[in-house]
């Protein structure tokens, strides 16, 4: 498990977004607020840089806010995911990497606002994906994609059982020859 703290008041990525215009193409785009950009740059200093995660993990975030003002948990989680990707800790924030945010919540601490981040490998999914990857040469490309997708969708046991059945059938056909 990886655990670290960003000792800054948490900032949402979606609050006070700006609509800007690309000076070359003339197209409009949405940009995060300057407040978020400043927070992101400061937060990067507190993120471990000796780890690179490209496998399924669960990320639990405890946001200790300086006020009791309402805030949106999903926006805070999106901000953390994007910062972890920018820091190079996560390869991406898609579902096959960030498997869950179980246990994340917003709390109150006027004296010490911060974000505590706990990252844990989703062991069963990680092991199943490794087993599927190891058998990649023995099954068709479509079977590989199907099993991997099934595993990433959460049906780890079904994916492993399907892999076992495919390998057993292939072995029986080989013996019959």
N, C-alpha and C positions, 0 to 999 in steps of 0.2 A: 504494500500500500504506500502511496505517496501522499504526504500531507504537508501543506504549506499555508501560510496566511499572507494575505495582501492587506497591510495595515492602513488602508485608506477608506474613507466613506464610499460605499458602493454607488456606482453610477450606472443608470440604464442607457443602453445604446439608442433607444428609440425616442427618448424625450428630447424635444426641441430640435428635431431634425431640420436640416436646411435644404431648400430646393435651389440648386445652383445650375449654371449653364456652362457647358463645355465650350471654351473659347474657340476651339478649332472646328468642332462639328456643329455647334449651335444647339445641340440636344441638351435637354434638362436631365438632371439626375439628383438623387437624394443623397445627402451627405450627413454623417452623424454630427452632432453639435460639437462645438469647440471644447465644451466641458468634458464630453466623452473622450475626445481625442487626447486631451491632457491627462485624463484618468488612465487611458490605455497606455500611454507612454510611461507614466509613473509606475503602473502596475507591472510592466515588463521586467522591472528590476527585481521583483520578488518571486518570479517564476523560475523553478529549477531549469537549467539548460543542459543538464547531463543525461537527459532521458528523451527518447523519441518514441511516441506511441502510435503504432499503426495496426492495432488489434483491438478487439472489443473491450471497453472499460465502462464502469459506472462512475459517474462523477457526482459527488454529494457536495453541495455548496450551502454553507450557512452564512447568510447575509445579516450582519449586525448593523442596523441602520441608526443614525444619530437622532432621528425624530420618529414620532409615531404616525407620521403622514403616510397615507396609503401609497403603495407602490405595486408594480406588476412583477411577480416572480418570474414569469416566462421571459420578460424583457431582460431582467437581470441575468438569467441563465444564458440567454443568447449572447449577452455582452461577454460573460466569462468564457464561453466556448470560443468566440471569435478572438479574444485576447490569447487564449491558450494556443490557438492555431497560429496567430501572428508571432508568438514567442517561439514557435517551433517545437513545442511539447507534444501537440497533437498533429498528426498528418492532415486531418480534416475533421470537421464536426458533423459529418453525415452519420446516419443511424448505425452503419456497420462499424463505426469507431466509438462514438458516444452512444452506448447502448441504452443508458438510463440516467436519470437524475434522481433516483430514489432517495428519499430522506432530506432533500433540499427544502429549505424554508427561510422565511424572513423573520428576524428577531430584532429586539431593541437593546441598544447599549449606547447611551448618550455619551459616556466617557471614553469609550474605546470602539468607534465604528470600524468595521473591518469585514473581510470576506475570508472564511476558512474553507479550504478546498481539500477534499479527500478523493483520491483517484484509486480505484481498485479494479483489477483484472476480472472480467467475467469468465471465470475458470472453465466452466463446462463448455461454453461457447468457444473459447480460445482453443481448448483441446480438440473439440470436434472439428473446427476449421483446419487445424493442423493435420488431423487424420484424413480429412477430405483432400487437402493439398497433397499429402503424401501419396494418395491413391490416384492422383490426377492422370498419370500415364496409363492406368489400368482401366479407366472408364472414358466414355465419350465426352466431348466438350459440353454437350447439352446436359448430360447427366451431372457433370461437375457443377455447372451453373445452377441447375435445379437444386442439388443438395446444399450448395453454399447458400443459395437464397432461402431455402427452407430453414437452415440453421440460423441465419441472420434474422429471420422473421420470428425466431424464438422457439421453433420446434426442433430443439437439439436432439432429443431422443429419437424423433422420427427420422431426422437426417442420418443419424448414425445407424439406425436400423435399415434404412434404405441403402446406405453404403455397404453394409454387411451383406444384404441380399444380393446386390449387384456383383460384389466380389465372389460370393458363393456360387452364383449362377455362372459367372465367367469361369471359375475353377472347374465346375461340373462339366461345362462344355469342353474345356481343355482336356479333361480326363476321358471324356467320351470319344475323343479323336484318337 
